[in-house]
């Protein structure tokens, strides 16, 4: 991306996002409604995201962690991972810390700080869906994905509302799967796009390991194909 693109990407008023979710929290309290999650969506989103690869004993960064529900799912599904959750909404981080006093939750904007740490996997669930202002949102999404890519060692995943819908809720961001895929391919050759777990949502996986076999199969993928070495 050009310097001009980078300038454009930093222009979105990120504080509007924290204000929006703080308003949701004042209205709905400690509930999925404060996160803008439709009923029944959370199980499917986390199940699809956790299928990205081997999470057992891995380190995970949860970007836009809200109340820490990802940690609840990891524990309920017996996935032992070293978890860090970050969010820019103070009341949500406060609740996450109270509910999970043994976990690492941080009030943090990854676009405004320099992190030396790296995590095996970096995940974002639902945080791209509500757009307080449409202008500049896609640029912000790209900047966030680039930062997540920088912070991961093995891979990253993010989910989106799809543009392939009959109706778009005002204030929401419905991404074009093709556009997201094309951007992801600028970061890595190895990308998975999933539009198979919910009718109007999709997810992308991005992997760091891009090594190829002599016949152009990704080495990590072929290693899991018995008898096809």
C-alpha positions as a Markdown table, in Angstrom:
| # | Residue | x | y | z |
|---|---|---|---|---|
| 1 | Unk | 0.0 | 0.0 | 0.0 |
| 2 | Unk | 1.1 | 3.5 | -0.7 |
| 3 | Unk | 2.0 | 6.2 | 1.9 |
| 4 | Unk | -1.2 | 8.0 | 0.7 |
| 5 | Unk | -3.2 | 4.9 | 1.6 |
| 6 | Unk | -1.6 | 4.8 | 5.1 |
| 7 | Unk | -2.5 | 8.4 | 5.6 |
| 8 | Unk | -6.1 | 7.6 | 4.7 |
| 9 | Unk | -6.2 | 4.7 | 7.0 |
| 10 | Unk | -5.3 | 6.6 | 10.1 |
| 11 | Unk | -8.1 | 9.2 | 9.6 |
| 12 | Unk | -11.0 | 7.2 | 11.0 |
| 13 | Unk | -12.2 | 8.5 | 14.4 |
| 14 | Unk | -11.7 | 5.3 | 16.4 |
| 15 | Unk | -13.1 | 6.9 | 19.5 |
| 16 | Unk | -16.5 | 6.6 | 17.9 |
| 17 | Unk | -16.3 | 2.9 | 18.2 |
| 18 | Unk | -15.7 | 3.0 | 21.9 |
| 19 | Unk | -18.5 | 5.5 | 22.3 |
| 20 | Unk | -20.9 | 3.3 | 20.3 |
| 21 | Unk | -20.2 | 0.2 | 22.4 |
| 22 | Unk | -20.3 | 2.2 | 25.7 |
| 23 | Unk | -23.8 | 3.3 | 24.6 |
| 24 | Unk | -24.8 | -0.3 | 23.9 |
| 25 | Unk | -23.5 | -1.2 | 27.3 |
| 26 | Unk | -25.5 | 1.5 | 29.1 |
| 27 | Unk | -28.6 | 0.2 | 27.3 |
| 28 | Unk | -28.2 | -3.5 | 27.6 |
| 29 | Unk | -25.6 | -4.2 | 30.3 |
| 30 | Unk | -23.6 | -7.4 | 30.4 |
| 31 | Unk | -25.4 | -9.1 | 27.5 |
| 32 | Unk | -24.9 | -10.1 | 23.9 |
| 33 | Unk | -27.0 | -7.2 | 22.8 |
| 34 | Unk | -24.2 | -4.9 | 24.0 |
| 35 | Unk | -22.0 | -6.5 | 21.4 |
| 36 | Unk | -24.5 | -6.4 | 18.6 |
| 37 | Unk | -24.6 | -10.2 | 18.4 |
| 38 | Unk | -27.7 | -11.8 | 16.9 |
| 39 | Unk | -29.2 | -14.6 | 19.0 |
| 40 | Unk | -27.6 | -17.9 | 18.3 |
| 41 | Unk | -24.7 | -16.5 | 16.3 |
| 42 | Unk | -22.0 | -16.7 | 18.9 |
| 43 | Unk | -21.6 | -20.5 | 18.9 |
| 44 | Unk | -21.3 | -20.7 | 15.2 |
| 45 | Unk | -18.8 | -17.8 | 15.0 |
| 46 | Unk | -16.5 | -19.2 | 17.6 |
| 47 | Unk | -16.8 | -22.8 | 16.3 |
| 48 | Unk | -15.8 | -21.7 | 12.8 |
| 49 | Unk | -13.0 | -19.5 | 14.0 |
| 50 | Unk | -11.5 | -22.2 | 16.2 |
| 51 | Unk | -11.3 | -24.5 | 13.2 |
| 52 | Unk | -8.5 | -22.5 | 11.7 |
| 53 | Unk | -5.8 | -24.8 | 13.1 |
| 54 | Unk | -4.2 | -26.3 | 16.2 |
| 55 | Unk | -5.1 | -24.1 | 19.2 |
| 56 | Unk | -4.2 | -26.5 | 22.0 |
| 57 | Unk | -1.4 | -24.9 | 24.1 |
| 58 | Unk | -1.1 | -22.0 | 21.6 |
| 59 | Unk | -1.2 | -18.3 | 22.4 |
| 60 | Unk | -4.2 | -16.3 | 21.3 |
| 61 | Unk | -4.8 | -12.6 | 21.0 |
| 62 | Unk | -8.6 | -11.7 | 21.0 |
| 63 | Unk | -9.0 | -8.3 | 19.3 |
| 64 | Unk | -12.2 | -6.5 | 20.4 |
| 65 | Unk | -12.7 | -9.1 | 23.2 |
| 66 | Unk | -15.8 | -7.5 | 24.7 |
| 67 | Unk | -16.7 | -9.3 | 27.9 |
| 68 | Unk | -14.3 | -12.2 | 27.3 |
| 69 | Unk | -16.7 | -14.6 | 25.7 |
| 70 | Unk | -13.9 | -16.2 | 23.6 |
| 71 | Unk | -12.2 | -17.3 | 26.7 |
| 72 | Unk | -15.4 | -18.8 | 28.0 |
| 73 | Unk | -15.7 | -20.8 | 24.8 |
| 74 | Unk | -12.1 | -21.9 | 24.9 |
| 75 | Unk | -12.5 | -23.2 | 28.4 |
| 76 | Unk | -15.9 | -24.8 | 27.8 |
| 77 | Unk | -14.5 | -26.7 | 24.8 |
| 78 | Unk | -11.4 | -27.8 | 26.7 |
| 79 | Unk | -9.0 | -25.8 | 24.6 |
| 80 | Unk | -6.0 | -25.0 | 26.8 |
| 81 | Unk | -4.6 | -21.8 | 25.3 |
| 82 | Unk | -2.6 | -18.8 | 26.6 |
| 83 | Unk | -5.2 | -16.1 | 26.1 |
| 84 | Unk | -5.0 | -12.3 | 25.9 |
| 85 | Unk | -8.0 | -10.1 | 25.3 |
| 86 | Unk | -7.9 | -6.5 | 24.3 |
| 87 | Unk | -10.7 | -3.9 | 23.8 |
| 88 | Unk | -11.1 | -0.1 | 23.6 |
| 89 | Unk | -14.3 | 0.0 | 25.6 |
| 90 | Unk | -13.6 | 0.5 | 29.3 |
| 91 | Unk | -16.8 | -0.9 | 30.9 |
| 92 | Unk | -16.4 | -4.1 | 28.8 |
| 93 | Unk | -12.8 | -4.6 | 29.9 |
| 94 | Unk | -13.8 | -3.9 | 33.5 |
| 95 | Unk | -16.4 | -6.7 | 33.4 |
| 96 | Unk | -14.1 | -9.1 | 31.6 |
| 97 | Unk | -11.5 | -8.6 | 34.3 |
| 98 | Unk | -14.1 | -9.2 | 37.1 |
| 99 | Unk | -15.5 | -12.3 | 35.5 |
| 100 | Unk | -12.0 | -13.7 | 34.7 |
| 101 | Unk | -9.6 | -12.5 | 37.4 |
| 102 | Unk | -6.9 | -15.0 | 36.4 |
| 103 | Unk | -6.9 | -13.8 | 32.7 |
| 104 | Unk | -5.0 | -11.2 | 30.8 |
| 105 | Unk | -7.4 | -8.4 | 29.7 |
| 106 | Unk | -6.1 | -5.0 | 28.5 |
| 107 | Unk | -7.7 | -1.7 | 27.6 |
| 108 | Unk | -5.7 | -1.2 | 24.4 |
| 109 | Unk | -5.9 | 0.1 | 20.9 |
| 110 | Unk | -3.5 | -1.9 | 18.8 |
| 111 | Unk | -3.3 | 0.9 | 16.2 |
| 112 | Unk | -2.1 | 3.4 | 18.7 |
| 113 | Unk | 0.6 | 1.5 | 20.6 |
| 114 | Unk | 3.7 | -0.5 | 19.8 |
| 115 | Unk | 3.6 | -4.1 | 21.0 |
| 116 | Unk | 6.7 | -6.2 | 21.2 |
| 117 | Unk | 4.7 | -9.3 | 21.9 |
| 118 | Unk | 3.6 | -11.8 | 19.3 |
| 119 | Unk | 0.8 | -14.4 | 19.5 |
| 120 | Unk | 0.4 | -17.7 | 17.6 |
| 121 | Unk | -3.1 | -16.8 | 16.6 |
| 122 | Unk | -4.8 | -13.4 | 16.4 |
| 123 | Unk | -8.6 | -13.4 | 16.2 |
| 124 | Unk | -11.3 | -10.8 | 15.7 |
| 125 | Unk | -15.0 | -11.8 | 16.2 |
| 126 | Unk | -17.8 | -9.4 | 15.4 |
| 127 | Unk | -15.8 | -6.2 | 15.8 |
| 128 | Unk | -16.0 | -5.2 | 12.2 |
| 129 | Unk | -19.8 | -5.4 | 12.0 |
| 130 | Unk | -21.0 | -2.2 | 13.5 |
| 131 | Unk | -19.7 | 0.9 | 11.7 |
| 132 | Unk | -20.4 | 4.2 | 13.6 |
| 133 | Unk | -19.6 | 6.0 | 10.4 |
| 134 | Unk | -19.3 | 4.4 | 7.0 |
| 135 | Unk | -16.8 | 6.9 | 5.6 |
| 136 | Unk | -13.3 | 5.4 | 6.1 |
| 137 | Unk | -14.5 | 2.1 | 7.7 |
| 138 | Unk | -13.1 | -0.2 | 5.0 |
| 139 | Unk | -9.7 | 1.6 | 5.3 |
| 140 | Unk | -9.8 | 1.1 | 9.1 |
| 141 | Unk | -10.6 | -2.6 | 8.6 |
| 142 | Unk | -7.6 | -3.0 | 6.3 |
| 143 | Unk | -5.3 | -1.2 | 8.8 |
| 144 | Unk | -6.6 | -3.5 | 11.6 |
| 145 | Unk | -6.0 | -6.6 | 9.5 |
| 146 | Unk | -2.5 | -5.5 | 8.7 |
| 147 | Unk | -1.7 | -4.9 | 12.4 |
| 148 | Unk | -3.2 | -8.3 | 13.3 |
| 149 | Unk | -1.0 | -9.9 | 10.6 |
| 150 | Unk | 2.0 | -8.2 | 12.1 |
| 151 | Unk | 1.2 | -9.6 | 15.6 |
| 152 | Unk | 0.6 | -13.2 | 14.7 |
| 153 | Unk | 3.1 | -16.0 | 14.4 |
| 154 | Unk | 1.0 | -18.7 | 12.8 |
| 155 | Unk | -2.1 | -17.0 | 11.5 |
| 156 | Unk | -5.1 | -14.8 | 12.0 |
| 157 | Unk | -8.9 | -14.8 | 11.4 |
| 158 | Unk | -11.6 | -12.2 | 11.2 |
| 159 | Unk | -15.3 | -12.4 | 10.5 |
| 160 | Unk | -17.7 | -10.1 | 8.6 |
| 161 | Unk | -21.3 | -9.5 | 7.8 |
| 162 | Unk | -21.6 | -10.4 | 4.1 |
| 163 | Unk | -22.8 | -8.1 | 1.3 |
| 164 | Unk | -24.7 | -11.0 | -0.2 |
| 165 | Unk | -27.9 | -10.2 | 1.7 |
| 166 | Unk | -31.4 | -9.0 | 1.0 |
| 167 | Unk | -31.3 | -6.3 | 3.7 |
| 168 | Unk | -28.5 | -4.3 | 5.4 |
| 169 | Unk | -29.2 | -3.0 | 8.9 |
| 170 | Unk | -28.4 | 0.7 | 9.2 |
| 171 | Unk | -25.1 | 1.3 | 11.0 |
| 172 | Unk | -23.7 | -2.0 | 10.0 |
| 173 | Unk | -20.9 | -2.9 | 7.7 |
| 174 | Unk | -21.5 | -5.6 | 5.1 |
| 175 | Unk | -18.2 | -6.5 | 3.5 |
| 176 | Unk | -17.8 | -7.8 | -0.1 |
| 177 | Unk | -16.2 | -11.2 | 0.4 |
| 178 | Unk | -14.3 | -10.8 | -2.9 |
| 179 | Unk | -12.9 | -7.5 | -1.7 |
| 180 | Unk | -11.8 | -8.9 | 1.6 |
| 181 | Unk | -10.3 | -12.0 | -0.1 |
| 182 | Unk | -8.3 | -9.8 | -2.5 |
| 183 | Unk | -7.0 | -7.7 | 0.3 |
| 184 | Unk | -6.0 | -10.8 | 2.4 |
| 185 | Unk | -4.1 | -12.2 | -0.6 |
| 186 | Unk | -1.9 | -9.0 | -0.5 |
| 187 | Unk | -0.8 | -10.1 | 2.9 |
| 188 | Unk | -0.3 | -13.8 | 2.2 |
| 189 | Unk | -0.7 | -16.4 | -0.6 |
| 190 | Unk | -2.4 | -18.8 | 1.8 |
| 191 | Unk | -6.0 | -17.7 | 2.5 |
| 192 | Unk | -9.2 | -19.5 | 3.3 |
| 193 | Unk | -12.6 | -17.8 | 2.9 |
| 194 | Unk | -15.5 | -19.5 | 4.6 |
| 195 | Unk | -19.1 | -18.6 | 3.8 |
| 196 | Unk | -20.5 | -21.9 | 5.0 |
| 197 | Unk | -21.3 | -21.5 | 8.7 |
| 198 | Unk | -24.0 | -18.8 | 8.6 |
| 199 | Unk | -26.1 | -17.5 | 5.7 |
| 200 | Unk | -25.1 | -13.9 | 5.9 |
| 201 | Unk | -21.7 | -13.9 | 7.4 |
| 202 | Unk | -18.2 | -15.1 | 6.3 |
| 203 | Unk | -14.8 | -15.4 | 7.7 |
| 204 | Unk | -11.2 | -15.4 | 6.4 |
| 205 | Unk | -8.2 | -17.3 | 7.7 |
| 206 | Unk | -4.7 | -16.0 | 6.9 |
| 207 | Unk | -1.7 | -18.2 | 7.4 |
| 208 | Unk | 2.0 | -17.3 | 7.8 |
| 209 | Unk | 3.4 | -20.6 | 6.5 |
| 210 | Unk | 3.4 | -20.3 | 2.7 |
| 211 | Unk | 6.1 | -22.9 | 1.9 |
| 212 | Unk | 5.2 | -24.9 | -1.2 |
| 213 | Unk | 6.0 | -28.5 | -2.3 |
| 214 | Unk | 7.5 | -29.1 | -5.8 |
| 215 | Unk | 3.9 | -29.4 | -7.2 |
| 216 | Unk | 2.8 | -26.1 | -5.6 |
| 217 | Unk | 0.8 | -27.6 | -2.7 |
| 218 | Unk | 1.2 | -25.7 | 0.6 |
| 219 | Unk | 3.6 | -27.8 | 2.6 |
| 220 | Unk | 1.7 | -27.5 | 5.9 |
| 221 | Unk | -1.5 | -28.6 | 4.1 |
| 222 | Unk | 0.1 | -31.6 | 2.4 |
| 223 | Unk | 1.7 | -32.8 | 5.6 |
| 224 | Unk | -1.9 | -33.5 | 6.9 |
| 225 | Unk | -2.8 | -35.6 | 3.8 |
| 226 | Unk | -1.9 | -39.3 | 4.7 |
| 227 | Unk | -0.3 | -41.2 | 1.9 |
| 228 | Unk | 0.1 | -38.2 | -0.3 |
| 229 | Unk | 3.6 | -37.1 | 0.6 |
